[in-house]
Amino acid sequence: MRSFQTSNAPHMPQQISVAKVMLQVLLALVPGILAYTWYFGPGILVQILLATVFALLIEALFLRMRGRPLKPFIDDYSAVVTAVLFALCVPPLAPWWISLVGMLFAIGFAKHLYGGLGQNVFNPAMVGYVVVLISFPQAMTAWLPPVTLAEHSIGILDSLQVIFTGQVPIAGSWDAITQATPLDTLKTGIDSGRMISEIRQSPLFGDFGGLGWEWIANWFALGGIFLLYKRVISWQVPAAIIGSVILLSLPLWLADPDSSPFPLQHVFSGALVLAAFFIATDPVSGCVSPRGRLVFGAGVAVITLVIRRWGGYPDGVAFAVLLMNMAAPLIDRYTRPRIYGEKPDGRDKKNE
């Protein structure tokens, strides 16, 4: 008779620490960050470093103000993940104080004023991003063209000079080194009555989305698949966001391809893929129930498409996530699984 090694009760699965989960998220972001650096220069690395430093300092400050110990909160990497996600949403050459203001609202207001990690109602990174986007629109629209289209190369030293001093290192002004994003170009062209086929003749566009942006989205999707494999995130939110965007935009494109973008243009442009796998999947500010996650993801997709077409911003992912954060508790209330033994009307069988 064979014997098996056993342990004492309770026989519970091993708990995964917050730090380990956050490190897996950071690891999954690495391919997309490297692709971002390849296509748009090293400025994004400076933004990540700046946001991370400010996030940790503000996290420590608010922990002290709340009378909480620095450990284990300061080394659970949650603030670092917030900083990296925020940095990936701002222009590579944004002024240094953009990260300071963004992290103040992301860590200080959206996180600690609600009670800290696990208590926040809104996604902290998106709160910080929306605050600086609305408050400083000029600084938040100074995007670089892909390096293959850029007339002037911006290296690490040039990036540091622009970020910390605001001085362009070459002759000319900001217009000499910046360019509209593919989504902005598409929206402006459609609003002015131009056909999409004509707009896409610009070298700024790739096969589906923007040149460079579509490959960055691919690498973020690869990182998202890694998180799905590790069961860090669930499949419902990414599937609902990407699937809903395709299903909703496909009929519009078939009916009027001259004014409605191809569905994959929506998917591989802007921050949709990043949001689908890394932002909208936040377990704290999102939905808990499986059906709720599907509704949450579909809501993000619908609001994003509405803002992209009729809103005042080229991309509406951040606003969509925050609006659905508000609706998450209500969605969970009406989509939670029925308790075993409970009838659909809420009555308990054993009490009858």
BATIFI-814600 format. One record per residue (C-alpha): residue in three letters; x, y, z; residue number from 0. Coordinates in nm, 4 decimals, padded with zeros to 6 digits. Layout:
BEGIN
+------+----------+----------+----------+------+
! resn !     east !    north !       up ! resi !
+------+----------+----------+----------+------+
!  ALA !        X !        Y !        Z !  NUM !
...
+------+----------+----------+----------+------+
***
This chain:
BEGIN
+------+----------+----------+----------+------+
! resn !     east !    north !       up ! resi !
+------+----------+----------+----------+------+
!  MET !  00.0000 !  00.0000 !  00.0000 !    0 !
!  ARG !  00.1423 !  00.3356 ! -00.1028 !    1 !
!  SER !  00.1524 !  00.6243 !  00.1399 !    2 !
!  PHE !  00.1343 !  00.9922 !  00.0563 !    3 !
!  GLN !  00.2907 !  01.2794 !  00.2411 !    4 !
!  THR !  00.0269 !  01.5018 !  00.3971 !    5 !
!  SER !  00.0218 !  01.8232 !  00.5969 !    6 !
!  ASN ! -00.1949 !  01.9546 !  00.8742 !    7 !
!  ALA ! -00.5261 !  02.1268 !  00.8105 !    8 !
!  PRO ! -00.6448 !  02.3646 !  00.6841 !    9 !
!  HIS ! -00.5619 !  02.2493 !  00.3318 !   10 !
!  MET ! -00.5686 !  02.5883 !  00.1648 !   11 !
!  PRO ! -00.3910 !  02.6916 ! -00.1570 !   12 !
!  GLN ! -00.0782 !  02.8988 ! -00.1168 !   13 !
!  GLN ! -00.1502 !  03.2702 ! -00.1015 !   14 !
!  ILE !  00.0176 !  03.4916 ! -00.3598 !   15 !
!  SER !  00.1574 !  03.8132 ! -00.2177 !   16 !
!  VAL !  00.0746 !  04.1554 ! -00.3588 !   17 !
!  ALA !  00.4435 !  04.2135 ! -00.4307 !   18 !
!  LYS !  00.4676 !  03.8966 ! -00.6415 !   19 !
!  VAL !  00.1595 !  03.9894 ! -00.8442 !   20 !
!  MET !  00.2880 !  04.3413 ! -00.9051 !   21 !
!  LEU !  00.6279 !  04.2100 ! -01.0120 !   22 !
!  GLN !  00.4566 !  03.9817 ! -01.2634 !   23 !
!  VAL !  00.2657 !  04.2805 ! -01.4008 !   24 !
!  LEU !  00.5887 !  04.4796 ! -01.4328 !   25 !
!  LEU !  00.7543 !  04.1867 ! -01.6080 !   26 !
!  ALA !  00.4626 !  04.1642 ! -01.8514 !   27 !
!  LEU !  00.5006 !  04.5333 ! -01.9335 !   28 !
!  VAL !  00.8682 !  04.5004 ! -02.0313 !   29 !
!  PRO !  00.8149 !  04.3893 ! -02.3960 !   30 !
!  GLY !  00.5810 !  04.6803 ! -02.4653 !   31 !
!  ILE !  00.8173 !  04.9275 ! -02.2974 !   32 !
!  LEU !  01.1091 !  04.8048 ! -02.5064 !   33 !
!  ALA !  00.9017 !  04.8381 ! -02.8240 !   34 !
!  TYR !  00.7944 !  05.1871 ! -02.7155 !   35 !
!  THR !  01.1601 !  05.2850 ! -02.6673 !   36 !
!  TRP !  01.2546 !  05.1369 ! -03.0041 !   37 !
!  TYR !  00.9920 !  05.3347 ! -03.1962 !   38 !
!  PHE !  00.9803 !  05.6615 ! -03.0005 !   39 !
!  GLY !  01.3164 !  05.6998 ! -02.8302 !   40 !
!  PRO !  01.4446 !  05.6834 ! -02.4710 !   41 !
!  GLY !  01.2249 !  05.9625 ! -02.3375 !   42 !
!  ILE !  00.9696 !  05.7081 ! -02.2173 !   43 !
!  LEU !  01.2343 !  05.5514 ! -01.9907 !   44 !
!  VAL !  01.2958 !  05.8908 ! -01.8301 !   45 !
!  GLN !  00.9216 !  05.9339 ! -01.7762 !   46 !
!  ILE !  00.8989 !  05.5911 ! -01.6112 !   47 !
!  LEU !  01.1901 !  05.6696 ! -01.3807 !   48 !
!  LEU !  01.0482 !  06.0106 ! -01.2887 !   49 !
!  ALA !  00.6993 !  05.8775 ! -01.2193 !   50 !
!  THR !  00.8377 !  05.5899 ! -01.0108 !   51 !
!  VAL !  01.0514 !  05.8189 ! -00.7934 !   52 !
!  PHE !  00.7640 !  06.0618 ! -00.7362 !   53 !
!  ALA !  00.5212 !  05.7769 ! -00.6670 !   54 !
!  LEU !  00.7429 !  05.6225 ! -00.3985 !   55 !
!  LEU !  00.8118 !  05.9578 ! -00.2326 !   56 !
!  ILE !  00.4429 !  06.0505 ! -00.2264 !   57 !
!  GLU !  00.3517 !  05.7025 ! -00.1053 !   58 !
!  ALA !  00.5961 !  05.7373 !  00.1850 !   59 !
!  LEU !  00.4700 !  06.0871 !  00.2638 !   60 !
!  PHE !  00.1066 !  05.9832 !  00.2838 !   61 !
!  LEU !  00.1878 !  05.6708 !  00.4851 !   62 !
!  ARG !  00.3631 !  05.8929 !  00.7398 !   63 !
!  MET !  00.0732 !  06.1360 !  00.7433 !   64 !
!  ARG ! -00.1680 !  05.8493 !  00.8078 !   65 !
!  GLY !  00.0513 !  05.7052 !  01.0814 !   66 !
!  ARG !  00.1122 !  05.3845 !  00.8904 !   67 !
!  PRO !  00.4460 !  05.1991 !  00.8711 !   68 !
!  LEU !  00.6371 !  05.2185 !  00.5457 !   69 !
!  LYS !  00.6606 !  04.8414 !  00.5278 !   70 !
!  PRO !  00.4961 !  04.6383 !  00.3818 !   71 !
!  PHE !  00.3189 !  04.9092 !  00.1808 !   72 !
!  ILE !  00.6208 !  05.0837 !  00.0312 !   73 !
!  ASP !  00.7737 !  04.7622 ! -00.1057 !   74 !
!  ASP !  00.4630 !  04.5914 ! -00.2466 !   75 !
!  TYR !  00.5350 !  04.7533 ! -00.5876 !   76 !
!  SER !  00.1768 !  04.8763 ! -00.6258 !   77 !
!  ALA !  00.2948 !  05.2372 ! -00.6468 !   78 !
!  VAL !  00.5561 !  05.1368 ! -00.9055 !   79 !
!  VAL !  00.2916 !  04.9719 ! -01.1250 !   80 !
!  THR !  00.0763 !  05.2844 ! -01.1009 !   81 !
!  ALA !  00.3744 !  05.4994 ! -01.1982 !   82 !
!  VAL !  00.4687 !  05.2854 ! -01.4988 !   83 !
!  LEU !  00.1117 !  05.2741 ! -01.6319 !   84 !
!  PHE !  00.0840 !  05.6498 ! -01.5922 !   85 !
!  ALA !  00.4176 !  05.7104 ! -01.7668 !   86 !
!  LEU !  00.3127 !  05.4954 ! -02.0617 !   87 !
!  CYS !  00.0177 !  05.7292 ! -02.1197 !   88 !
!  VAL !  00.2048 !  06.0615 ! -02.1279 !   89 !
!  PRO !  00.4209 !  06.1986 ! -02.4121 !   90 !
!  PRO !  00.7864 !  06.0886 ! -02.3916 !   91 !
!  LEU !  00.9090 !  06.4482 ! -02.3617 !   92 !
!  ALA !  00.6463 !  06.5760 ! -02.1189 !   93 !
!  PRO !  00.7870 !  06.8199 ! -01.8575 !   94 !
!  TRP !  00.9097 !  06.6619 ! -01.5355 !   95 !
!  TRP !  00.6383 !  06.8257 ! -01.3287 !   96 !
!  ILE !  00.3711 !  06.6369 ! -01.5227 !   97 !
!  SER !  00.4801 !  06.3214 ! -01.3420 !   98 !
!  LEU !  00.4845 !  06.5039 ! -01.0082 !   99 !
!  VAL !  00.1286 !  06.6334 ! -01.0471 !  100 !
!  GLY !  00.0060 !  06.3032 ! -01.1886 !  101 !
!  MET !  00.1509 !  06.0964 ! -00.9058 !  102 !
!  LEU !  00.0232 !  06.3393 ! -00.6433 !  103 !
!  PHE ! -00.3323 !  06.2794 ! -00.7603 !  104 !
!  ALA ! -00.2820 !  05.9108 ! -00.8418 !  105 !
!  ILE ! -00.1128 !  05.8054 ! -00.5175 !  106 !
!  GLY ! -00.2164 !  06.0798 ! -00.2775 !  107 !
!  PHE ! -00.5767 !  06.1408 ! -00.3771 !  108 !
!  ALA ! -00.7048 !  05.8397 ! -00.5717 !  109 !
!  LYS ! -00.5327 !  05.5870 ! -00.3449 !  110 !
!  HIS ! -00.4648 !  05.7140 !  00.0070 !  111 !
!  LEU ! -00.7637 !  05.9436 !  00.0499 !  112 !
!  TYR ! -00.9815 !  05.6376 ! -00.0055 !  113 !
!  GLY ! -00.7939 !  05.4311 !  00.2528 !  114 !
!  GLY ! -00.4921 !  05.2979 !  00.0668 !  115 !
!  LEU ! -00.4286 !  04.9841 ! -00.1339 !  116 !
!  GLY ! -00.7435 !  04.7826 ! -00.1917 !  117 !
!  GLN ! -00.9789 !  05.0671 ! -00.0963 !  118 !
!  ASN ! -00.9565 !  05.2900 ! -00.4031 !  119 !
!  VAL ! -01.2729 !  05.3343 ! -00.6065 !  120 !
!  PHE ! -01.0993 !  05.4634 ! -00.9198 !  121 !
!  ASN ! -00.7938 !  05.3368 ! -01.1036 !  122 !
!  PRO ! -00.5112 !  05.5555 ! -00.9628 !  123 !
!  ALA ! -00.3040 !  05.5713 ! -01.2808 !  124 !
!  MET ! -00.6031 !  05.6875 ! -01.4853 !  125 !
!  VAL ! -00.6963 !  05.9489 ! -01.2256 !  126 !
!  GLY ! -00.3478 !  06.0971 ! -01.2457 !  127 !
!  TYR ! -00.3499 !  06.0857 ! -01.6247 !  128 !
!  VAL ! -00.6918 !  06.2489 ! -01.6643 !  129 !
!  VAL ! -00.5983 !  06.5280 ! -01.4210 !  130 !
!  VAL ! -00.2877 !  06.6266 ! -01.6187 !  131 !
!  LEU ! -00.4629 !  06.5748 ! -01.9529 !  132 !
!  ILE ! -00.7399 !  06.8181 ! -01.8637 !  133 !
!  SER ! -00.5171 !  07.0620 ! -01.6757 !  134 !
!  PHE ! -00.2224 !  07.0800 ! -01.9173 !  135 !
!  PRO ! -00.3541 !  06.9984 ! -02.2675 !  136 !
!  GLN ! -00.0648 !  07.1612 ! -02.4517 !  137 !
!  ALA !  00.2019 !  06.9603 ! -02.2716 !  138 !
!  MET ! -00.0026 !  06.6415 ! -02.3082 !  139 !
!  THR ! -00.0356 !  06.6674 ! -02.6862 !  140 !
!  ALA !  00.3358 !  06.7047 ! -02.7693 !  141 !
!  TRP !  00.3864 !  06.3536 ! -02.9070 !  142 !
!  LEU !  00.6897 !  06.2400 ! -03.1028 !  143 !
!  PRO !  00.6690 !  06.0770 ! -03.4465 !  144 !
!  PRO !  00.8206 !  05.7294 ! -03.4898 !  145 !
!  VAL !  01.1976 !  05.7434 ! -03.5216 !  146 !
!  THR !  01.1739 !  05.6296 ! -03.8850 !  147 !
!  LEU !  00.9709 !  05.9431 ! -03.9685 !  148 !
!  ALA !  01.1468 !  06.1901 ! -03.7406 !  149 !
!  GLU !  01.3585 !  06.4580 ! -03.9057 !  150 !
!  HIS !  01.5716 !  06.4945 ! -03.5930 !  151 !
!  SER !  01.6970 !  06.2187 ! -03.3660 !  152 !
!  ILE !  01.6231 !  06.2692 ! -02.9950 !  153 !
!  GLY !  01.8699 !  06.0769 ! -02.7783 !  154 !
!  ILE !  01.8817 !  06.0321 ! -02.4041 !  155 !
!  LEU !  02.0719 !  06.3577 ! -02.3364 !  156 !
!  ASP !  01.8364 !  06.5531 ! -02.5605 !  157 !
!  SER !  01.5395 !  06.3938 ! -02.3856 !  158 !
!  LEU !  01.6725 !  06.4938 ! -02.0450 !  159 !
!  GLN !  01.7286 !  06.8511 ! -02.1638 !  160 !
!  VAL !  01.3744 !  06.8844 ! -02.2974 !  161 !
!  ILE !  01.2087 !  06.7181 ! -01.9967 !  162 !
!  PHE !  01.3929 !  06.9199 ! -01.7317 !  163 !
!  THR !  01.4442 !  07.2545 ! -01.9066 !  164 !
!  GLY !  01.1805 !  07.2669 ! -02.1785 !  165 !
!  GLN !  01.4413 !  07.3760 ! -02.4325 !  166 !
!  VAL !  01.4386 !  07.2045 ! -02.7708 !  167 !
!  PRO !  01.7977 !  07.0919 ! -02.8450 !  168 !
!  ILE !  01.7723 !  07.1669 ! -03.2169 !  169 !
!  ALA !  01.7010 !  07.4795 ! -03.4193 !  170 !
!  GLY !  01.3305 !  07.5476 ! -03.4377 !  171 !
!  SER !  01.0348 !  07.5004 ! -03.2062 !  172 !
!  TRP !  00.8310 !  07.2122 ! -03.0698 !  173 !
!  ASP !  00.6695 !  07.1746 ! -03.4115 !  174 !
!  ALA !  01.0056 !  07.0605 ! -03.5449 !  175 !
!  ILE !  01.0149 !  06.7497 ! -03.3270 !  176 !
!  THR !  00.6489 !  06.6713 ! -03.2509 !  177 !
!  GLN !  00.3653 !  06.5378 ! -03.4591 !  178 !
!  ALA ! -00.0028 !  06.4506 ! -03.4177 !  179 !
!  THR ! -00.0814 !  06.0936 ! -03.3165 !  180 !
!  PRO ! -00.2573 !  05.8616 ! -03.5652 !  181 !
!  LEU ! -00.5816 !  05.8841 ! -03.3668 !  182 !
!  ASP ! -00.5635 !  06.2641 ! -03.3628 !  183 !
!  THR ! -00.4864 !  06.2726 ! -03.7350 !  184 !
!  LEU ! -00.7750 !  06.0385 ! -03.8076 !  185 !
!  LYS ! -01.0236 !  06.2311 ! -03.5943 !  186 !
!  THR ! -00.9232 !  06.5689 ! -03.7363 !  187 !
!  GLY ! -00.9415 !  06.4382 ! -04.0910 !  188 !
!  ILE ! -01.2857 !  06.2819 ! -04.0488 !  189 !
!  ASP ! -01.4217 !  06.5964 ! -03.8829 !  190 !
!  SER ! -01.2971 !  06.8012 ! -04.1774 !  191 !
!  GLY ! -01.4783 !  06.5771 ! -04.4259 !  192 !
!  ARG ! -01.1834 !  06.3792 ! -04.5610 !  193 !
!  MET ! -01.2160 !  06.0095 ! -04.6474 !  194 !
!  ILE ! -01.0333 !  05.7563 ! -04.4330 !  195 !
!  SER ! -00.8648 !  05.6061 ! -04.7378 !  196 !
!  GLU ! -00.7205 !  05.9495 ! -04.8097 !  197 !
!  ILE ! -00.6154 !  06.0074 ! -04.4479 !  198 !
!  ARG ! -00.4381 !  05.6714 ! -04.4303 !  199 !
!  GLN ! -00.2107 !  05.7669 ! -04.7173 !  200 !
!  SER ! -00.0008 !  05.9441 ! -04.4554 !  201 !
!  PRO !  00.3187 !  05.7557 ! -04.3624 !  202 !
!  LEU !  00.2076 !  05.7946 ! -04.0014 !  203 !
!  PHE ! -00.0147 !  05.4864 ! -04.0438 !  204 !
!  GLY !  00.0896 !  05.1232 ! -04.0534 !  205 !
!  ASP ! -00.0971 !  04.8107 ! -04.1620 !  206 !
!  PHE ! -00.3835 !  04.8545 ! -03.9159 !  207 !
!  GLY ! -00.3093 !  05.1235 ! -03.6577 !  208 !
!  GLY ! -00.0424 !  05.3868 ! -03.6323 !  209 !
!  LEU !  00.3117 !  05.3167 ! -03.7434 !  210 !
!  GLY !  00.4924 !  05.1797 ! -03.4398 !  211 !
!  TRP !  00.1826 !  05.1949 ! -03.2206 !  212 !
!  GLU !  00.0455 !  04.8715 ! -03.3632 !  213 !
!  TRP !  00.3650 !  04.6834 ! -03.2757 !  214 !
!  ILE !  00.3665 !  04.8329 ! -02.9278 !  215 !
!  ALA !  00.0086 !  04.7081 ! -02.8888 !  216 !
!  ASN !  00.1171 !  04.3625 ! -03.0042 !  217 !
!  TRP !  00.3893 !  04.3438 ! -02.7405 !  218 !
!  PHE !  00.1530 !  04.4656 ! -02.4687 !  219 !
!  ALA ! -00.0910 !  04.1960 ! -02.5811 !  220 !
!  LEU !  00.1870 !  03.9396 ! -02.5444 !  221 !
!  GLY !  00.2454 !  04.0604 ! -02.1900 !  222 !
!  GLY ! -00.1265 !  04.0376 ! -02.1253 !  223 !
!  ILE ! -00.1316 !  03.6774 ! -02.2444 !  224 !
!  PHE !  00.1481 !  03.6077 ! -01.9971 !  225 !
!  LEU ! -00.0692 !  03.7487 ! -01.7163 !  226 !
!  LEU ! -00.3593 !  03.5320 ! -01.8326 !  227 !
!  TYR ! -00.1317 !  03.2271 ! -01.8289 !  228 !
!  LYS ! -00.0187 !  03.3123 ! -01.4763 !  229 !
!  ARG ! -00.3823 !  03.3727 ! -01.3762 !  230 !
!  VAL ! -00.2973 !  03.7195 ! -01.2555 !  231 !
!  ILE ! -00.5900 !  03.8564 ! -01.4551 !  232 !
!  SER ! -00.9107 !  03.6999 ! -01.5872 !  233 !
!  TRP ! -00.9992 !  03.6718 ! -01.9537 !  234 !
!  GLN ! -01.3383 !  03.8416 ! -01.9361 !  235 !
!  VAL ! -01.2303 !  04.2078 ! -01.9358 !  236 !
!  PRO ! -00.9743 !  04.1914 ! -02.2224 !  237 !
!  ALA ! -01.2078 !  03.9758 ! -02.4312 !  238 !
!  ALA ! -01.5034 !  04.2050 ! -02.3673 !  239 !
!  ILE ! -01.3119 !  04.5242 ! -02.4498 !  240 !
!  ILE ! -01.1420 !  04.4034 ! -02.7673 !  241 !
!  GLY ! -01.4375 !  04.1918 ! -02.8811 !  242 !
!  SER ! -01.6910 !  04.4692 ! -02.8228 !  243 !
!  VAL ! -01.4783 !  04.7250 ! -03.0084 !  244 !
!  ILE ! -01.4584 !  04.4923 ! -03.3092 !  245 !
!  LEU ! -01.8265 !  04.3926 ! -03.3024 !  246 !
!  LEU ! -01.9510 !  04.7504 ! -03.2630 !  247 !
!  SER ! -01.7204 !  04.9119 ! -03.5179 !  248 !
!  LEU ! -01.7501 !  04.6393 ! -03.7837 !  249 !
!  PRO ! -02.1086 !  04.7239 ! -03.8957 !  250 !
!  LEU ! -02.0234 !  05.0943 ! -03.9075 !  251 !
!  TRP ! -01.7184 !  05.0251 ! -04.1218 !  252 !
!  LEU ! -01.9125 !  04.7957 ! -04.3563 !  253 !
!  ALA ! -02.1866 !  05.0587 ! -04.3928 !  254 !
!  ASP ! -01.9556 !  05.3568 ! -04.4465 !  255 !
!  PRO ! -01.5842 !  05.2768 ! -04.4776 !  256 !
!  ASP ! -01.5081 !  05.6330 ! -04.5865 !  257 !
!  SER ! -01.5940 !  05.7814 ! -04.2451 !  258 !
!  SER ! -01.5781 !  05.4817 ! -04.0093 !  259 !
!  PRO ! -01.2366 !  05.3306 ! -03.9279 !  260 !
!  PHE ! -01.1631 !  04.9629 ! -03.9825 !  261 !
!  PRO ! -01.2177 !  04.7742 ! -03.6517 !  262 !
!  LEU ! -00.8513 !  04.6798 ! -03.6163 !  263 !
!  GLN ! -00.7646 !  05.0495 ! -03.6558 !  264 !
!  HIS ! -00.9430 !  05.1049 ! -03.3260 !  265 !
!  VAL ! -00.7752 !  04.8068 ! -03.1594 !  266 !
!  PHE ! -00.4180 !  04.8838 ! -03.2641 !  267 !
!  SER ! -00.4268 !  05.2587 ! -03.2048 !  268 !
!  GLY ! -00.4008 !  05.4499 ! -02.8814 !  269 !
!  ALA ! -00.4038 !  05.2780 ! -02.5449 !  270 !
!  LEU ! -00.6812 !  05.0234 ! -02.6039 !  271 !
!  VAL ! -00.4693 !  04.7079 ! -02.5751 !  272 !
!  LEU ! -00.2755 !  04.8463 ! -02.2782 !  273 !
!  ALA ! -00.6037 !  04.9272 ! -02.1048 !  274 !
!  ALA ! -00.7612 !  04.5927 ! -02.1911 !  275 !
!  PHE ! -00.4880 !  04.3863 ! -02.0266 !  276 !
!  PHE ! -00.3266 !  04.6126 ! -01.7669 !  277 !
!  ILE ! -00.5624 !  04.8944 ! -01.6634 !  278 !
!  ALA ! -00.9245 !  04.7815 ! -01.6839 !  279 !
!  THR ! -00.8295 !  04.4495 ! -01.5214 !  280 !
!  ASP ! -00.7525 !  04.6188 ! -01.1893 !  281 !
!  PRO ! -00.9308 !  04.3889 ! -00.9390 !  282 !
!  VAL ! -00.9934 !  04.6699 ! -00.6901 !  283 !
!  SER ! -01.1610 !  04.9330 ! -00.9063 !  284 !
!  GLY ! -01.3185 !  04.6865 ! -01.1493 !  285 !
!  CYS ! -01.5866 !  04.4210 ! -01.1209 !  286 !
!  VAL ! -01.5543 !  04.0973 ! -00.9245 !  287 !
!  SER ! -01.8151 !  03.8655 ! -01.0750 !  288 !
!  PRO ! -01.7394 !  03.6957 ! -01.4106 !  289 !
!  ARG ! -02.0511 !  03.8359 ! -01.5778 !  290 !
!  GLY ! -01.9769 !  04.1731 ! -01.4231 !  291 !
!  ARG ! -01.6326 !  04.1763 ! -01.5828 !  292 !
!  LEU ! -01.7901 !  04.1152 ! -01.9229 !  293 !
!  VAL ! -02.0310 !  04.4041 ! -01.8708 !  294 !
!  PHE ! -01.7481 !  04.6226 ! -01.7398 !  295 !
!  GLY ! -01.5290 !  04.5519 ! -02.0429 !  296 !
!  ALA ! -01.8143 !  04.6089 ! -02.2866 !  297 !
!  GLY ! -01.8884 !  04.9415 ! -02.1173 !  298 !
!  VAL ! -01.5258 !  05.0518 ! -02.1527 !  299 !
!  ALA ! -01.5392 !  04.9638 ! -02.5230 !  300 !
!  VAL ! -01.8635 !  05.1513 ! -02.5886 !  301 !
!  ILE ! -01.7555 !  05.4689 ! -02.4083 !  302 !
!  THR ! -01.4145 !  05.4615 ! -02.5779 !  303 !
!  LEU ! -01.5718 !  05.4415 ! -02.9238 !  304 !
!  VAL ! -01.8204 !  05.7174 ! -02.8431 !  305 !
!  ILE ! -01.5456 !  05.9538 ! -02.7235 !  306 !
!  ARG ! -01.3210 !  05.8723 ! -03.0167 !  307 !
!  ARG ! -01.5981 !  05.9548 ! -03.2631 !  308 !
!  TRP ! -01.7913 !  06.2371 ! -03.0998 !  309 !
!  GLY ! -01.5840 !  06.3497 ! -02.8000 !  310 !
!  GLY ! -01.3282 !  06.6231 ! -02.7696 !  311 !
!  TYR ! -01.0322 !  06.3868 ! -02.7227 !  312 !
!  PRO ! -00.8787 !  06.1537 ! -02.9830 !  313 !
!  ASP ! -00.8702 !  05.8642 ! -02.7352 !  314 !
!  GLY ! -01.1218 !  05.8058 ! -02.4590 !  315 !
!  VAL ! -00.9874 !  05.4947 ! -02.2873 !  316 !
!  ALA ! -00.8953 !  05.6684 ! -01.9600 !  317 !
!  PHE ! -01.2340 !  05.8389 ! -01.9302 !  318 !
!  ALA ! -01.4084 !  05.5128 ! -02.0154 !  319 !
!  VAL ! -01.2245 !  05.3228 ! -01.7430 !  320 !
!  LEU ! -01.3009 !  05.5858 ! -01.4780 !  321 !
!  LEU ! -01.6688 !  05.6033 ! -01.5720 !  322 !
!  MET ! -01.6983 !  05.2256 ! -01.5525 !  323 !
!  ASN ! -01.5157 !  05.2315 ! -01.2175 !  324 !
!  MET ! -01.8110 !  05.4345 ! -01.0907 !  325 !
!  ALA ! -02.0536 !  05.1732 ! -01.2201 !  326 !
!  ALA ! -01.8597 !  04.8664 ! -01.1005 !  327 !
!  PRO ! -02.0347 !  04.8243 ! -00.7604 !  328 !
!  LEU ! -02.3786 !  04.8445 ! -00.9221 !  329 !
!  ILE ! -02.2779 !  04.6017 ! -01.1961 !  330 !
!  ASP ! -02.1502 !  04.3522 ! -00.9389 !  331 !
!  ARG ! -02.4724 !  04.3800 ! -00.7429 !  332 !
!  TYR ! -02.6832 !  04.2642 ! -01.0369 !  333 !
!  THR ! -02.4388 !  04.0124 ! -01.1863 !  334 !
!  ARG ! -02.3170 !  03.8235 ! -00.8804 !  335 !
!  PRO ! -02.3566 !  03.4436 ! -00.9044 !  336 !
!  ARG ! -02.6570 !  03.2887 ! -00.7332 !  337 !
!  ILE ! -02.5712 !  03.1259 ! -00.4011 !  338 !
!  TYR ! -02.6017 !  02.7491 ! -00.4030 !  339 !
!  GLY ! -02.9397 !  02.6485 ! -00.2619 !  340 !
!  GLU ! -03.0977 !  02.9843 ! -00.3326 !  341 !
!  LYS ! -03.3858 !  03.0171 ! -00.5757 !  342 !
!  PRO ! -03.3710 !  03.2796 ! -00.8535 !  343 !
!  ASP ! -03.6127 !  03.4996 ! -00.6567 !  344 !
!  GLY ! -03.3684 !  03.5093 ! -00.3643 !  345 !
!  ARG ! -03.5549 !  03.2677 ! -00.1337 !  346 !
!  ASP ! -03.3654 !  02.9979 !  00.0533 !  347 !
!  LYS ! -03.4900 !  02.6464 ! -00.0185 !  348 !
!  LYS ! -03.4204 !  02.5110 !  00.3286 !  349 !
!  ASN ! -03.6406 !  02.7782 !  00.4855 !  350 !
!  GLU ! -03.9464 !  02.6658 !  00.2913 !  351 !
+------+----------+----------+----------+------+
***
